[in-house]
């Protein structure tokens, strides 16, 4: 999945607020193709495993609790320069610092409840996508 694929999750806050369709529309308008997608719910154990890289950070348990609090939409997206272009589309982690028109500027309510996750490297996009999807679920 290097170079032209990335991984995203629409987080529980945005799912609960009914923003799935609007967020997917922004993703499509930005030229991304959805290669895999599902509505699912992470158990606390699975959320902990997914965010294990942050285990020593002070926000880890709060992040695990939040990400297992409700359904998410996991997706693999395809486009040239996917990781970098998607990070630009979603905006800064802090929605008050996110550029106007970005997904987080439009739909996030705080740093903790920031509507969407985006892989930060090709390597993490591969790892995160494989965490959520079997090869037979990617098209």
SULSUL-V141380 format. One line per field, one symbol per residue. burial: + if it has 9 or more other ideal C-beta (glycine too) atoms within 8 Angstrom, else -. A space follows every 50 residues. Layout:
burial=???
This chain:
burial=+--++++++++++++---++-+++-+++-+-+-+++-+-+-+-+-+++-+ +--+-----+--++++++---++++++++--++-+++-++++--+--+-- -+++++++----++++-++--+-+++-++--++----+-
